[in-house]
Amino acid sequence: MAALIKKTKSKTAREASKGVDTLEGQSLAARVLLSARVTEKAYVLNGLNQYVFKVAKDATKTQVKRAVETAYGVSVDRVRTISVAPRKRAFGRTVGTVSGMKKAIVTLPKGEEITLFKGA
């Protein structure tokens, strides 16, 4: 019975207390923040000091917060995450799926901003 139990690696107390920001040579921001969402709704939210990012599916709110703070040098007030489910899409006679994703809406305090679009 003991052979069926899967052993998992756990963080050492030192890594957990330090909050290690790198894993396998990649920074936390590179692993968590995949891209900025450039849509009409996201552009309207930019005026409200809210920014929309496509994030890794297994990313947590605290990871997103730390990633935005380190990547852009701002403080984050609030993070909201949304999991978008995959959906079926017909391409002619072929039915395929559009992959799902996870996005995060990051709210910054007044007076701070992220320059996502140069010249905008």
C-alpha positions as a printed NumPy array, in Angstrom:
array([[  0.   ,   0.   ,   0.   ],
       [  2.885,   2.314,   0.777],
       [  4.133,   1.911,  -2.797],
       [  0.997,   3.609,  -4.094],
       [  1.503,   6.785,  -2.088],
       [  3.026,   9.481,  -4.243],
       [  5.735,  11.502,  -2.568],
       [  5.7  ,  15.217,  -3.302],
       [  8.483,  17.697,  -2.988],
       [  7.841,  20.329,  -0.392],
       [  9.561,  23.673,  -0.061],
       [ 12.181,  23.939,   2.578],
       [ 11.459,  26.337,   5.402],
       [ 14.139,  28.668,   4.097],
       [ 12.579,  28.901,   0.593],
       [  9.09 ,  29.378,   2.01 ],
       [ 10.18 ,  32.189,   4.314],
       [ 12.235,  33.945,   1.639],
       [  9.518,  33.796,  -1.018],
       [ 11.804,  32.597,  -3.789],
       [ 11.032,  34.541,  -6.973],
       [ 12.889,  32.351,  -9.441],
       [ 12.296,  28.801, -10.524],
       [ 14.307,  26.93 , -13.155],
       [ 16.005,  30.12 , -14.348],
       [ 12.791,  32.067, -14.977],
       [ 11.609,  34.991, -12.917],
       [  8.213,  34.951, -11.271],
       [  6.943,  37.673, -13.607],
       [  7.985,  35.697, -16.693],
       [  6.21 ,  32.569, -15.455],
       [  3.013,  34.24 , -14.228],
       [  2.395,  37.191, -16.562],
       [  1.979,  35.843, -20.096],
       [  0.806,  39.025, -21.838],
       [ -1.21 ,  42.185, -21.434],
       [ -4.756,  41.994, -22.779],
       [ -5.304,  44.663, -25.431],
       [ -9.074,  44.919, -25.889],
       [-11.583,  47.743, -25.826],
       [-12.773,  46.773, -22.358],
       [ -9.194,  46.583, -21.062],
       [ -8.469,  50.022, -22.514],
       [-11.517,  51.475, -20.705],
       [-10.359,  49.849, -17.456],
       [ -6.935,  51.503, -17.88 ],
       [ -8.671,  54.833, -17.279],
       [ -9.91 ,  53.464, -13.938],
       [ -6.352,  52.451, -12.956],
       [ -7.093,  48.769, -13.643],
       [ -4.952,  46.651, -15.952],
       [ -5.787,  43.289, -17.524],
       [ -3.185,  40.541, -17.992],
       [ -3.311,  37.021, -19.363],
       [ -1.743,  34.861, -16.646],
       [ -0.695,  31.239, -16.156],
       [ -3.581,  28.897, -15.382],
       [ -2.076,  27.814, -12.072],
       [ -1.177,  31.345, -10.908],
       [ -2.638,  32.585,  -7.629],
       [ -3.653,  36.131,  -6.741],
       [ -0.613,  36.634,  -4.53 ],
       [  1.715,  35.419,  -7.286],
       [  0.101,  37.828,  -9.759],
       [  0.435,  40.67 ,  -7.268],
       [  4.129,  39.99 ,  -6.638],
       [  4.81 ,  39.548, -10.368],
       [  3.219,  42.901, -11.299],
       [  4.991,  44.675,  -8.446],
       [  8.403,  43.332,  -9.47 ],
       [  7.935,  43.676, -13.239],
       [  6.516,  47.211, -13.282],
       [  7.731,  48.667,  -9.981],
       [  4.274,  49.657,  -8.7  ],
       [  2.222,  48.716,  -5.659],
       [ -0.951,  46.71 ,  -6.207],
       [ -4.194,  47.322,  -4.306],
       [ -6.32 ,  44.443,  -5.547],
       [ -6.197,  41.463,  -7.905],
       [ -9.248,  39.779,  -9.409],
       [ -8.851,  36.581, -11.451],
       [-11.185,  35.114, -14.052],
       [-10.92 ,  31.633, -15.569],
       [-12.25 ,  31.647, -19.134],
       [-13.488,  28.182, -20.111],
       [-12.512,  26.624, -23.459],
       [-15.24 ,  26.728, -26.082],
       [-16.026,  24.901, -29.296],
       [-15.558,  26.695, -32.585],
       [-16.399,  25.54 , -36.092],
       [-13.818,  26.111, -38.826],
       [-15.748,  25.104, -41.934],
       [-16.695,  21.47 , -41.456],
       [-14.102,  20.927, -38.762],
       [-15.076,  21.519, -35.154],
       [-12.216,  22.513, -32.903],
       [-11.768,  24.118, -29.545],
       [-10.48 ,  27.526, -28.584],
       [ -8.254,  27.008, -25.587],
       [ -9.304,  28.516, -22.308],
       [ -7.208,  30.959, -20.322],
       [ -6.967,  32.771, -17.044],
       [ -6.867,  36.528, -16.844],
       [ -6.249,  38.896, -13.976],
       [ -7.541,  42.427, -13.428],
       [ -5.003,  44.344, -11.347],
       [ -6.077,  47.538,  -9.549],
       [ -3.432,  50.124,  -8.664],
       [ -3.722,  52.936,  -6.111],
       [ -4.384,  56.482,  -7.32 ],
       [ -1.326,  58.229,  -8.686],
       [  0.388,  55.061,  -9.971],
       [  0.189,  53.76 , -13.507],
       [  1.695,  51.19 , -15.834],
       [  2.803,  52.371, -19.25 ],
       [  1.688,  49.481, -21.444],
       [  1.467,  51.403, -24.7  ],
       [  4.328,  53.669, -25.696],
       [  3.127,  56.874, -27.31 ],
       [ -0.47 ,  56.354, -26.173]])
